Amino acid sequence: IVWLIKGNQKLRLGILSLLSLVVLYSIYFEYYLPQTSVRYTSDIWDVACYMAGAMVFYLGQKLP
């Protein structure tokens, strides 16, 4: 979406941006939401999957 808005296919997300997104998603979905509703559960494996997805995305950006 950023590529479409900016019109620049060379834009990439840095490691700090991705790590901050992982931290924010982890706090929101694995800490905050489970405390506010019984519908949500906290799981450390979800945090591991967020991190793995960020790593795959980061490495995928390096491909030509």
All heavy atoms as TSV, in Angstrom:
chain	resi	resn	atom	element	x	y	z
A	1	ILE	N	N	0.837	-1.191	0.000
A	1	ILE	CA	C	0.000	0.000	0.000
A	1	ILE	C	C	0.878	1.250	0.000
A	1	ILE	O	O	0.572	2.212	-0.689
A	1	ILE	CB	C	-0.960	-0.004	1.205
A	1	ILE	CG1	C	-1.984	-1.127	1.015
A	1	ILE	CG2	C	-1.641	1.321	1.384
A	1	ILE	CD1	C	-2.918	-1.309	2.166
A	2	VAL	N	N	1.987	1.194	0.742
A	2	VAL	CA	C	2.890	2.348	0.765
A	2	VAL	C	C	3.469	2.575	-0.624
A	2	VAL	O	O	3.609	3.710	-1.059
A	2	VAL	CB	C	4.013	2.147	1.806
A	2	VAL	CG1	C	5.053	3.242	1.721
A	2	VAL	CG2	C	3.433	2.082	3.194
A	3	TRP	N	N	3.786	1.491	-1.324
A	3	TRP	CA	C	4.309	1.628	-2.684
A	3	TRP	C	C	3.304	2.329	-3.582
A	3	TRP	O	O	3.672	3.162	-4.404
A	3	TRP	CB	C	4.636	0.267	-3.277
A	3	TRP	CG	C	5.834	-0.400	-2.706
A	3	TRP	CD1	C	6.747	0.125	-1.854
A	3	TRP	CD2	C	6.240	-1.739	-2.949
A	3	TRP	NE1	N	7.704	-0.799	-1.550
A	3	TRP	CE2	C	7.416	-1.959	-2.211
A	3	TRP	CE3	C	5.740	-2.771	-3.703
A	3	TRP	CZ2	C	8.093	-3.170	-2.208
A	3	TRP	CZ3	C	6.416	-3.982	-3.710
A	3	TRP	CH2	C	7.577	-4.174	-2.978
A	4	LEU	N	N	2.029	1.979	-3.441
A	4	LEU	CA	C	1.000	2.594	-4.285
A	4	LEU	C	C	0.802	4.066	-3.938
A	4	LEU	O	O	0.640	4.905	-4.831
A	4	LEU	CB	C	-0.314	1.837	-4.132
A	4	LEU	CG	C	-0.331	0.402	-4.657
A	4	LEU	CD1	C	-1.652	-0.275	-4.310
A	4	LEU	CD2	C	-0.094	0.370	-6.153
A	5	ILE	N	N	0.805	4.383	-2.649
A	5	ILE	CA	C	0.591	5.769	-2.225
A	5	ILE	C	C	1.766	6.653	-2.628
A	5	ILE	O	O	1.586	7.736	-3.179
A	5	ILE	CB	C	0.357	5.836	-0.703
A	5	ILE	CG1	C	-0.973	5.168	-0.351
A	5	ILE	CG2	C	0.378	7.280	-0.208
A	5	ILE	CD1	C	-1.190	4.990	1.132
A	6	LYS	N	N	2.964	6.183	-2.353
A	6	LYS	CA	C	4.160	6.977	-2.638
A	6	LYS	C	C	4.612	6.874	-4.087
A	6	LYS	O	O	5.364	7.718	-4.565
A	6	LYS	CB	C	5.322	6.526	-1.732
A	6	LYS	CG	C	5.090	6.792	-0.270
A	6	LYS	CD	C	5.205	8.257	0.027
A	6	LYS	CE	C	5.180	8.487	1.516
A	6	LYS	NZ	N	5.406	9.854	1.866
A	7	GLY	N	N	4.216	5.811	-4.776
A	7	GLY	CA	C	4.636	5.631	-6.161
A	7	GLY	C	C	6.110	5.278	-6.294
A	7	GLY	O	O	6.717	5.538	-7.318
A	8	ASN	N	N	6.674	4.686	-5.241
A	8	ASN	CA	C	8.086	4.332	-5.238
A	8	ASN	C	C	8.243	2.876	-4.826
A	8	ASN	O	O	8.067	2.530	-3.663
A	8	ASN	CB	C	8.852	5.246	-4.281
A	8	ASN	CG	C	10.345	5.014	-4.328
A	8	ASN	OD1	O	10.831	4.111	-4.990
A	8	ASN	ND2	N	11.080	5.848	-3.614
A	9	GLN	N	N	8.598	2.023	-5.773
A	9	GLN	CA	C	8.743	0.589	-5.510
A	9	GLN	C	C	10.006	0.250	-4.716
A	9	GLN	O	O	10.178	-0.884	-4.299
A	9	GLN	CB	C	8.768	-0.179	-6.834
A	9	GLN	CG	C	7.508	-0.058	-7.637
A	9	GLN	CD	C	6.473	-1.075	-7.236
A	9	GLN	OE1	O	6.806	-2.171	-6.842
A	9	GLN	NE2	N	5.211	-0.695	-7.334
A	10	LYS	N	N	10.871	1.220	-4.486
A	10	LYS	CA	C	12.124	0.955	-3.779
A	10	LYS	C	C	12.023	1.195	-2.273
A	10	LYS	O	O	12.988	0.972	-1.554
A	10	LYS	CB	C	13.241	1.807	-4.368
A	10	LYS	CG	C	13.564	1.426	-5.789
A	10	LYS	CD	C	14.713	2.227	-6.339
A	10	LYS	CE	C	14.964	1.792	-7.778
A	10	LYS	NZ	N	16.127	2.421	-8.346
A	11	LEU	N	N	10.879	1.645	-1.783
A	11	LEU	CA	C	10.700	1.869	-0.346
A	11	LEU	C	C	10.683	0.537	0.394
A	11	LEU	O	O	10.079	-0.428	-0.054
A	11	LEU	CB	C	9.399	2.616	-0.072
A	11	LEU	CG	C	9.359	4.073	-0.474
A	11	LEU	CD1	C	7.981	4.642	-0.229
A	11	LEU	CD2	C	10.380	4.865	0.299
A	12	ARG	N	N	11.355	0.491	1.536
A	12	ARG	CA	C	11.413	-0.715	2.354
A	12	ARG	C	C	11.199	-0.338	3.814
A	12	ARG	O	O	11.540	0.763	4.243
A	12	ARG	CB	C	12.781	-1.400	2.226
A	12	ARG	CG	C	13.155	-1.813	0.820
A	12	ARG	CD	C	12.266	-2.945	0.335
A	12	ARG	NE	N	12.692	-3.463	-0.947
A	12	ARG	CZ	C	12.078	-3.207	-2.092
A	12	ARG	NH1	N	11.030	-2.431	-2.117
A	12	ARG	NH2	N	12.506	-3.724	-3.216
A	13	LEU	N	N	10.648	-1.270	4.591
A	13	LEU	CA	C	10.513	-1.075	6.025
A	13	LEU	C	C	11.793	-1.531	6.705
A	13	LEU	O	O	12.306	-2.613	6.413
A	13	LEU	CB	C	9.332	-1.876	6.576
A	13	LEU	CG	C	7.948	-1.389	6.201
A	13	LEU	CD1	C	6.897	-2.327	6.751
A	13	LEU	CD2	C	7.716	0.004	6.719
A	14	GLY	N	N	12.285	-0.724	7.609
A	14	GLY	CA	C	13.502	-1.055	8.334
A	14	GLY	C	C	13.231	-2.027	9.472
A	14	GLY	O	O	12.086	-2.278	9.863
A	15	ILE	N	N	14.307	-2.565	10.021
A	15	ILE	CA	C	14.197	-3.549	11.090
A	15	ILE	C	C	13.556	-2.940	12.333
A	15	ILE	O	O	12.764	-3.592	13.011
A	15	ILE	CB	C	15.571	-4.191	11.398
A	15	ILE	CG1	C	15.411	-5.414	12.294
A	15	ILE	CG2	C	16.523	-3.209	12.014
A	15	ILE	CD1	C	14.873	-6.600	11.601
A	16	LEU	N	N	13.858	-1.686	12.641
A	16	LEU	CA	C	13.255	-1.048	13.813
A	16	LEU	C	C	11.758	-0.838	13.634
A	16	LEU	O	O	10.991	-0.990	14.591
A	16	LEU	CB	C	13.946	0.278	14.117
A	16	LEU	CG	C	15.371	0.168	14.654
A	16	LEU	CD1	C	15.952	1.553	14.860
A	16	LEU	CD2	C	15.397	-0.615	15.935
A	17	SER	N	N	11.332	-0.514	12.438
A	17	SER	CA	C	9.902	-0.370	12.165
A	17	SER	C	C	9.179	-1.700	12.350
A	17	SER	O	O	8.116	-1.767	12.964
A	17	SER	CB	C	9.675	0.129	10.741
A	17	SER	OG	O	10.208	1.398	10.569
A	18	LEU	N	N	9.775	-2.751	11.839
A	18	LEU	CA	C	9.155	-4.073	11.966
A	18	LEU	C	C	9.135	-4.544	13.415
A	18	LEU	O	O	8.131	-5.089	13.881
A	18	LEU	CB	C	9.884	-5.086	11.087
A	18	LEU	CG	C	9.718	-4.877	9.584
A	18	LEU	CD1	C	10.614	-5.819	8.811
A	18	LEU	CD2	C	8.270	-5.053	9.184
A	19	LEU	N	N	10.226	-4.314	14.136
A	19	LEU	CA	C	10.257	-4.711	15.546
A	19	LEU	C	C	9.240	-3.930	16.367
A	19	LEU	O	O	8.594	-4.497	17.255
A	19	LEU	CB	C	11.659	-4.539	16.118
A	19	LEU	CG	C	12.692	-5.564	15.682
A	19	LEU	CD1	C	14.057	-5.217	16.258
A	19	LEU	CD2	C	12.278	-6.955	16.089
A	20	SER	N	N	9.084	-2.654	16.067
A	20	SER	CA	C	8.097	-1.863	16.810
A	20	SER	C	C	6.680	-2.359	16.515
A	20	SER	O	O	5.835	-2.402	17.412
A	20	SER	CB	C	8.231	-0.379	16.496
A	20	SER	OG	O	7.920	-0.118	15.156
A	21	LEU	N	N	6.419	-2.755	15.274
A	21	LEU	CA	C	5.108	-3.318	14.952
A	21	LEU	C	C	4.861	-4.636	15.680
A	21	LEU	O	O	3.763	-4.885	16.174
A	21	LEU	CB	C	4.983	-3.526	13.441
A	21	LEU	CG	C	4.803	-2.260	12.625
A	21	LEU	CD1	C	4.923	-2.560	11.136
A	21	LEU	CD2	C	3.465	-1.622	12.923
A	22	VAL	N	N	5.895	-5.486	15.759
A	22	VAL	CA	C	5.766	-6.746	16.483
A	22	VAL	C	C	5.465	-6.476	17.957
A	22	VAL	O	O	4.583	-7.108	18.550
A	22	VAL	CB	C	7.044	-7.610	16.331
A	22	VAL	CG1	C	7.054	-8.760	17.318
A	22	VAL	CG2	C	7.167	-8.128	14.912
A	23	VAL	N	N	6.175	-5.534	18.547
A	23	VAL	CA	C	5.955	-5.207	19.960
A	23	VAL	C	C	4.552	-4.653	20.173
A	23	VAL	O	O	3.842	-5.065	21.105
A	23	VAL	CB	C	7.030	-4.220	20.466
A	23	VAL	CG1	C	6.668	-3.659	21.818
A	23	VAL	CG2	C	8.384	-4.902	20.519
A	24	LEU	N	N	4.118	-3.734	19.315
A	24	LEU	CA	C	2.790	-3.149	19.463
A	24	LEU	C	C	1.684	-4.186	19.284
A	24	LEU	O	O	0.728	-4.223	20.063
A	24	LEU	CB	C	2.604	-1.996	18.485
A	24	LEU	CG	C	3.427	-0.745	18.794
A	24	LEU	CD1	C	3.297	0.270	17.672
A	24	LEU	CD2	C	2.988	-0.135	20.101
A	25	TYR	N	N	1.807	-5.032	18.271
A	25	TYR	CA	C	0.811	-6.090	18.081
A	25	TYR	C	C	0.817	-7.056	19.248
A	25	TYR	O	O	-0.245	-7.501	19.699
A	25	TYR	CB	C	1.077	-6.858	16.776
A	25	TYR	CG	C	0.404	-6.248	15.578
A	25	TYR	CD1	C	1.003	-5.228	14.852
A	25	TYR	CD2	C	-0.839	-6.690	15.165
A	25	TYR	CE1	C	0.389	-4.668	13.749
A	25	TYR	CE2	C	-1.472	-6.139	14.061
A	25	TYR	CZ	C	-0.850	-5.126	13.361
A	25	TYR	OH	O	-1.470	-4.569	12.281
A	26	SER	N	N	1.988	-7.398	19.747
A	26	SER	CA	C	2.084	-8.323	20.876
A	26	SER	C	C	1.429	-7.749	22.120
A	26	SER	O	O	0.675	-8.441	22.812
A	26	SER	CB	C	3.546	-8.657	21.174
A	26	SER	OG	O	4.132	-9.300	20.075
A	27	ILE	N	N	1.695	-6.494	22.406
A	27	ILE	CA	C	1.105	-5.865	23.590
A	27	ILE	C	C	-0.415	-5.788	23.442
A	27	ILE	O	O	-1.157	-6.129	24.372
A	27	ILE	CB	C	1.711	-4.467	23.827
A	27	ILE	CG1	C	3.157	-4.603	24.288
A	27	ILE	CG2	C	0.887	-3.682	24.848
A	27	ILE	CD1	C	3.913	-3.286	24.328
A	28	TYR	N	N	-0.862	-5.371	22.285
A	28	TYR	CA	C	-2.303	-5.195	22.097
A	28	TYR	C	C	-3.051	-6.531	22.106
A	28	TYR	O	O	-4.030	-6.694	22.840
A	28	TYR	CB	C	-2.575	-4.446	20.792
A	28	TYR	CG	C	-4.040	-4.146	20.577
A	28	TYR	CD1	C	-4.685	-3.201	21.368
A	28	TYR	CD2	C	-4.770	-4.803	19.607
A	28	TYR	CE1	C	-6.031	-2.924	21.190
A	28	TYR	CE2	C	-6.110	-4.528	19.413
A	28	TYR	CZ	C	-6.736	-3.597	20.207
A	28	TYR	OH	O	-8.067	-3.324	20.034
A	29	PHE	N	N	-2.619	-7.480	21.288
A	29	PHE	CA	C	-3.364	-8.727	21.137
A	29	PHE	C	C	-3.074	-9.759	22.221
A	29	PHE	O	O	-3.911	-10.616	22.498
A	29	PHE	CB	C	-3.092	-9.350	19.764
A	29	PHE	CG	C	-3.765	-8.617	18.647
A	29	PHE	CD1	C	-3.013	-7.882	17.751
A	29	PHE	CD2	C	-5.133	-8.650	18.488
A	29	PHE	CE1	C	-3.623	-7.196	16.717
A	29	PHE	CE2	C	-5.754	-7.965	17.453
A	29	PHE	CZ	C	-4.991	-7.234	16.571
A	30	GLU	N	N	-1.894	-9.720	22.815
A	30	GLU	CA	C	-1.527	-10.764	23.777
A	30	GLU	C	C	-1.522	-10.283	25.225
A	30	GLU	O	O	-1.429	-11.095	26.140
A	30	GLU	CB	C	-0.161	-11.348	23.417
A	30	GLU	CG	C	-0.052	-11.853	22.004
A	30	GLU	CD	C	-1.112	-12.878	21.624
A	30	GLU	OE1	O	-1.500	-13.693	22.487
A	30	GLU	OE2	O	-1.557	-12.872	20.470
A	31	TYR	N	N	-1.595	-8.986	25.446
A	31	TYR	CA	C	-1.641	-8.472	26.815
A	31	TYR	C	C	-2.937	-7.705	27.087
A	31	TYR	O	O	-3.687	-8.040	28.002
A	31	TYR	CB	C	-0.422	-7.582	27.096
A	31	TYR	CG	C	-0.431	-6.988	28.478
A	31	TYR	CD1	C	-0.151	-7.767	29.584
A	31	TYR	CD2	C	-0.755	-5.651	28.671
A	31	TYR	CE1	C	-0.189	-7.230	30.865
A	31	TYR	CE2	C	-0.805	-5.103	29.939
A	31	TYR	CZ	C	-0.517	-5.895	31.033
A	31	TYR	OH	O	-0.567	-5.367	32.295
A	32	TYR	N	N	-3.204	-6.679	26.287
A	32	TYR	CA	C	-4.345	-5.802	26.553
A	32	TYR	C	C	-5.690	-6.499	26.333
A	32	TYR	O	O	-6.551	-6.491	27.216
A	32	TYR	CB	C	-4.238	-4.542	25.692
A	32	TYR	CG	C	-5.439	-3.653	25.806
A	32	TYR	CD1	C	-5.649	-2.904	26.956
A	32	TYR	CD2	C	-6.380	-3.569	24.782
A	32	TYR	CE1	C	-6.765	-2.095	27.090
A	32	TYR	CE2	C	-7.490	-2.766	24.899
A	32	TYR	CZ	C	-7.675	-2.035	26.056
A	32	TYR	OH	O	-8.785	-1.244	26.180
A	33	LEU	N	N	-5.905	-7.047	25.145
A	33	LEU	CA	C	-7.201	-7.642	24.842
A	33	LEU	C	C	-7.580	-8.799	25.770
A	33	LEU	O	O	-8.734	-8.869	26.196
A	33	LEU	CB	C	-7.267	-8.080	23.381
A	33	LEU	CG	C	-7.438	-6.949	22.366
A	33	LEU	CD1	C	-7.483	-7.504	20.946
A	33	LEU	CD2	C	-8.668	-6.119	22.645
A	34	PRO	N	N	-6.669	-9.713	26.123
A	34	PRO	CA	C	-7.065	-10.778	27.051
A	34	PRO	C	C	-7.484	-10.266	28.431
A	34	PRO	O	O	-8.261	-10.923	29.123
A	34	PRO	CB	C	-5.819	-11.656	27.154
A	34	PRO	CG	C	-5.110	-11.450	25.881
A	34	PRO	CD	C	-5.357	-10.000	25.542
A	35	GLN	N	N	-7.005	-9.106	28.830
A	35	GLN	CA	C	-7.399	-8.558	30.121
A	35	GLN	C	C	-8.758	-7.865	30.064
A	35	GLN	O	O	-9.403	-7.697	31.091
A	35	GLN	CB	C	-6.352	-7.563	30.622
A	35	GLN	CG	C	-5.072	-8.218	31.019
A	35	GLN	CD	C	-4.097	-7.234	31.614
A	35	GLN	OE1	O	-4.323	-6.029	31.608
A	35	GLN	NE2	N	-3.001	-7.746	32.137
A	36	THR	N	N	-9.186	-7.471	28.869
A	36	THR	CA	C	-10.437	-6.740	28.748
A	36	THR	C	C	-11.628	-7.624	28.427
A	36	THR	O	O	-12.762	-7.200	28.632
A	36	THR	CB	C	-10.330	-5.651	27.669
A	36	THR	OG1	O	-10.034	-6.265	26.417
A	36	THR	CG2	C	-9.250	-4.647	28.008
A	37	SER	N	N	-11.396	-8.823	27.890
A	37	SER	CA	C	-12.502	-9.684	27.499
A	37	SER	C	C	-12.093	-11.156	27.615
A	37	SER	O	O	-10.947	-11.512	27.319
A	37	SER	CB	C	-12.915	-9.384	26.057
A	37	SER	OG	O	-13.888	-10.293	25.616
A	38	VAL	N	N	-13.030	-11.990	28.013
A	38	VAL	CA	C	-12.758	-13.427	28.104
A	38	VAL	C	C	-12.712	-14.069	26.726
A	38	VAL	O	O	-12.272	-15.213	26.585
A	38	VAL	CB	C	-13.810	-14.144	28.981
A	38	VAL	CG1	C	-13.734	-13.650	30.410
A	38	VAL	CG2	C	-15.208	-13.958	28.410
A	39	ARG	N	N	-13.131	-13.353	25.721
A	39	ARG	CA	C	-13.126	-13.871	24.346
A	39	ARG	C	C	-11.699	-14.035	23.813
A	39	ARG	O	O	-11.459	-14.865	22.951
A	39	ARG	CB	C	-13.914	-12.912	23.463
A	39	ARG	CG	C	-14.057	-13.373	22.058
A	39	ARG	CD	C	-14.928	-12.441	21.268
A	39	ARG	NE	N	-15.094	-12.965	19.931
A	39	ARG	CZ	C	-15.686	-12.322	18.973
A	39	ARG	NH1	N	-16.180	-11.133	19.188
A	39	ARG	NH2	N	-15.809	-12.844	17.786
A	40	TYR	N	N	-10.771	-13.253	24.317
A	40	TYR	CA	C	-9.394	-13.267	23.832
A	40	TYR	C	C	-8.501	-14.028	24.807
A	40	TYR	O	O	-8.678	-13.948	26.019
A	40	TYR	CB	C	-8.871	-11.839	23.663
A	40	TYR	CG	C	-9.669	-11.043	22.679
A	40	TYR	CD1	C	-10.625	-10.127	23.113
A	40	TYR	CD2	C	-9.491	-11.207	21.313
A	40	TYR	CE1	C	-11.376	-9.398	22.215
A	40	TYR	CE2	C	-10.237	-10.479	20.405
A	40	TYR	CZ	C	-11.177	-9.584	20.852
A	40	TYR	OH	O	-11.913	-8.873	19.963
A	41	THR	N	N	-7.534	-14.744	24.249
A	41	THR	CA	C	-6.576	-15.469	25.086
A	41	THR	C	C	-5.165	-15.021	24.737
A	41	THR	O	O	-4.882	-14.605	23.619
A	41	THR	CB	C	-6.679	-16.994	24.869
A	41	THR	OG1	O	-6.450	-17.283	23.480
A	41	THR	CG2	C	-8.047	-17.507	25.269
A	42	SER	N	N	-4.298	-15.149	25.700
A	42	SER	CA	C	-2.898	-14.775	25.510
A	42	SER	C	C	-2.080	-16.028	25.218
A	42	SER	O	O	-2.269	-17.066	25.851
A	42	SER	CB	C	-2.384	-14.102	26.781
A	42	SER	OG	O	-1.047	-13.738	26.617
A	43	ASP	N	N	-1.182	-15.931	24.239
A	43	ASP	CA	C	-0.388	-17.086	23.844
A	43	ASP	C	C	0.996	-16.625	23.387
A	43	ASP	O	O	1.110	-15.800	22.478
A	43	ASP	CB	C	-1.102	-17.828	22.717
A	43	ASP	CG	C	-0.441	-19.131	22.338
A	43	ASP	OD1	O	0.465	-19.589	23.052
A	43	ASP	OD2	O	-0.837	-19.704	21.306
A	44	ILE	N	N	2.020	-17.154	24.009
A	44	ILE	CA	C	3.392	-16.775	23.651
A	44	ILE	C	C	3.753	-17.238	22.237
A	44	ILE	O	O	4.585	-16.621	21.565
A	44	ILE	CB	C	4.395	-17.304	24.708
A	44	ILE	CG1	C	5.767	-16.655	24.526
A	44	ILE	CG2	C	4.517	-18.807	24.633
A	44	ILE	CD1	C	5.792	-15.196	24.861
A	45	TRP	N	N	3.101	-18.286	21.769
A	45	TRP	CA	C	3.383	-18.773	20.415
A	45	TRP	C	C	2.908	-17.788	19.362
A	45	TRP	O	O	3.485	-17.719	18.271
A	45	TRP	CB	C	2.774	-20.150	20.198
A	45	TRP	CG	C	3.475	-21.197	21.005
A	45	TRP	CD1	C	3.003	-21.824	22.111
A	45	TRP	CD2	C	4.807	-21.670	20.792
A	45	TRP	NE1	N	3.959	-22.680	22.597
A	45	TRP	CE2	C	5.076	-22.615	21.811
A	45	TRP	CE3	C	5.797	-21.410	19.860
A	45	TRP	CZ2	C	6.286	-23.279	21.907
A	45	TRP	CZ3	C	7.006	-22.076	19.955
A	45	TRP	CH2	C	7.245	-22.994	20.961
A	46	ASP	N	N	1.879	-17.042	19.665
A	46	ASP	CA	C	1.447	-15.995	18.735
A	46	ASP	C	C	2.524	-14.924	18.597
A	46	ASP	O	O	2.785	-14.444	17.494
A	46	ASP	CB	C	0.145	-15.349	19.206
A	46	ASP	CG	C	-1.063	-16.248	19.024
A	46	ASP	OD1	O	-0.981	-17.184	18.208
A	46	ASP	OD2	O	-2.069	-16.008	19.705
A	47	VAL	N	N	3.149	-14.575	19.696
A	47	VAL	CA	C	4.241	-13.593	19.653
A	47	VAL	C	C	5.389	-14.139	18.813
A	47	VAL	O	O	5.988	-13.410	18.007
A	47	VAL	CB	C	4.710	-13.228	21.072
A	47	VAL	CG1	C	5.892	-12.274	21.022
A	47	VAL	CG2	C	3.576	-12.620	21.872
A	48	ALA	N	N	5.690	-15.426	18.964
A	48	ALA	CA	C	6.739	-16.052	18.151
A	48	ALA	C	C	6.371	-16.002	16.670
A	48	ALA	O	O	7.236	-15.768	15.811
A	48	ALA	CB	C	6.971	-17.488	18.603
A	49	CYS	N	N	5.091	-16.201	16.366
A	49	CYS	CA	C	4.645	-16.124	14.966
A	49	CYS	C	C	4.704	-14.704	14.423
A	49	CYS	O	O	5.042	-14.502	13.253
A	49	CYS	CB	C	3.238	-16.686	14.839
A	49	CYS	SG	S	3.163	-18.471	15.016
A	50	TYR	N	N	4.394	-13.716	15.258
A	50	TYR	CA	C	4.544	-12.319	14.825
A	50	TYR	C	C	5.995	-12.042	14.457
A	50	TYR	O	O	6.284	-11.400	13.447
A	50	TYR	CB	C	4.125	-11.335	15.912
A	50	TYR	CG	C	2.705	-11.431	16.407
A	50	TYR	CD1	C	2.389	-11.040	17.694
A	50	TYR	CD2	C	1.679	-11.892	15.599
A	50	TYR	CE1	C	1.088	-11.104	18.169
A	50	TYR	CE2	C	0.383	-11.969	16.063
A	50	TYR	CZ	C	0.088	-11.570	17.354
A	50	TYR	OH	O	-1.184	-11.642	17.827
A	51	MET	N	N	6.903	-12.527	15.307
A	51	MET	CA	C	8.332	-12.313	15.063
A	51	MET	C	C	8.794	-13.051	13.807
A	51	MET	O	O	9.537	-12.488	12.995
A	51	MET	CB	C	9.143	-12.766	16.280
A	51	MET	CG	C	10.602	-12.445	16.165
A	51	MET	SD	S	10.920	-10.689	16.102
A	51	MET	CE	C	11.099	-10.363	17.816
A	52	ALA	N	N	8.351	-14.288	13.649
A	52	ALA	CA	C	8.729	-15.058	12.461
A	52	ALA	C	C	8.196	-14.393	11.193
A	52	ALA	O	O	8.902	-14.315	10.180
A	52	ALA	CB	C	8.207	-16.489	12.574
A	53	GLY	N	N	6.966	-13.911	11.245
A	53	GLY	CA	C	6.400	-13.224	10.087
A	53	GLY	C	C	7.156	-11.961	9.742
A	53	GLY	O	O	7.372	-11.653	8.569
A	54	ALA	N	N	7.580	-11.222	10.761
A	54	ALA	CA	C	8.364	-10.006	10.523
A	54	ALA	C	C	9.712	-10.351	9.892
A	54	ALA	O	O	10.169	-9.650	8.987
A	54	ALA	CB	C	8.571	-9.243	11.824
A	55	MET	N	N	10.331	-11.439	10.353
A	55	MET	CA	C	11.623	-11.845	9.773
A	55	MET	C	C	11.458	-12.269	8.318
A	55	MET	O	O	12.271	-11.908	7.461
A	55	MET	CB	C	12.251	-12.971	10.595
A	55	MET	CG	C	12.818	-12.494	11.906
A	55	MET	SD	S	13.805	-13.724	12.779
A	55	MET	CE	C	12.622	-14.999	13.087
A	56	VAL	N	N	10.409	-13.042	8.017
A	56	VAL	CA	C	10.161	-13.476	6.639
A	56	VAL	C	C	9.892	-12.253	5.771
A	56	VAL	O	O	10.399	-12.157	4.645
A	56	VAL	CB	C	8.990	-14.474	6.586
A	56	VAL	CG1	C	8.532	-14.708	5.164
A	56	VAL	CG2	C	9.389	-15.786	7.248
A	57	PHE	N	N	9.092	-11.319	6.258
A	57	PHE	CA	C	8.801	-10.100	5.507
A	57	PHE	C	C	10.076	-9.305	5.258
A	57	PHE	O	O	10.314	-8.828	4.134
A	57	PHE	CB	C	7.775	-9.246	6.241
A	57	PHE	CG	C	7.419	-7.987	5.520
A	57	PHE	CD1	C	6.504	-8.001	4.494
A	57	PHE	CD2	C	8.009	-6.783	5.864
A	57	PHE	CE1	C	6.174	-6.836	3.807
A	57	PHE	CE2	C	7.690	-5.631	5.192
A	57	PHE	CZ	C	6.772	-5.656	4.155
A	58	TYR	N	N	10.903	-9.139	6.305
A	58	TYR	CA	C	12.151	-8.381	6.172
A	58	TYR	C	C	13.070	-9.028	5.133
A	58	TYR	O	O	13.626	-8.350	4.269
A	58	TYR	CB	C	12.849	-8.276	7.516
A	58	TYR	CG	C	14.118	-7.485	7.466
A	58	TYR	CD1	C	14.088	-6.102	7.364
A	58	TYR	CD2	C	15.365	-8.105	7.537
A	58	TYR	CE1	C	15.258	-5.352	7.314
A	58	TYR	CE2	C	16.533	-7.376	7.488
A	58	TYR	CZ	C	16.477	-6.005	7.370
A	58	TYR	OH	O	17.632	-5.277	7.323
A	59	LEU	N	N	13.222	-10.332	5.211
A	59	LEU	CA	C	14.080	-11.030	4.254
A	59	LEU	C	C	13.474	-11.005	2.845
A	59	LEU	O	O	14.203	-10.926	1.856
A	59	LEU	CB	C	14.334	-12.468	4.714
A	59	LEU	CG	C	15.142	-12.600	5.993
A	59	LEU	CD1	C	15.201	-14.065	6.422
A	59	LEU	CD2	C	16.536	-12.020	5.832
A	60	GLY	N	N	12.145	-11.058	2.770
A	60	GLY	CA	C	11.483	-10.989	1.468
A	60	GLY	C	C	11.678	-9.656	0.777
A	60	GLY	O	O	11.695	-9.580	-0.448
A	61	GLN	N	N	11.837	-8.610	1.550
A	61	GLN	CA	C	12.116	-7.290	0.979
A	61	GLN	C	C	13.478	-7.240	0.315
A	61	GLN	O	O	13.721	-6.418	-0.572
A	61	GLN	CB	C	12.084	-6.202	2.058
A	61	GLN	CG	C	10.752	-5.911	2.618
A	61	GLN	CD	C	10.808	-4.743	3.570
A	61	GLN	OE1	O	10.164	-3.754	3.313
A	61	GLN	NE2	N	11.546	-4.830	4.653
A	62	LYS	N	N	14.387	-8.110	0.755
A	62	LYS	CA	C	15.737	-8.102	0.206
A	62	LYS	C	C	15.816	-8.760	-1.170
A	62	LYS	O	O	16.794	-8.580	-1.886
A	62	LYS	CB	C	16.697	-8.842	1.161
A	62	LYS	CG	C	16.785	-8.243	2.540
A	62	LYS	CD	C	17.546	-6.959	2.510
A	62	LYS	CE	C	17.764	-6.434	3.906
A	62	LYS	NZ	N	18.420	-5.161	3.912
A	63	LEU	N	N	14.787	-9.521	-1.513
A	63	LEU	CA	C	14.783	-10.189	-2.825
A	63	LEU	C	C	14.605	-9.156	-3.924
A	63	LEU	O	O	13.923	-8.147	-3.730
A	63	LEU	CB	C	13.666	-11.225	-2.886
A	63	LEU	CG	C	13.770	-12.388	-1.899
A	63	LEU	CD1	C	12.517	-13.247	-1.989
A	63	LEU	CD2	C	15.009	-13.207	-2.155
A	64	PRO	N	N	15.199	-9.430	-5.094
A	64	PRO	CA	C	15.043	-8.474	-6.190
A	64	PRO	C	C	13.630	-8.423	-6.733
A	64	PRO	O	O	12.866	-9.297	-6.639
A	64	PRO	CB	C	16.007	-9.003	-7.259
A	64	PRO	CG	C	16.332	-10.401	-6.893
A	64	PRO	CD	C	16.022	-10.554	-5.442
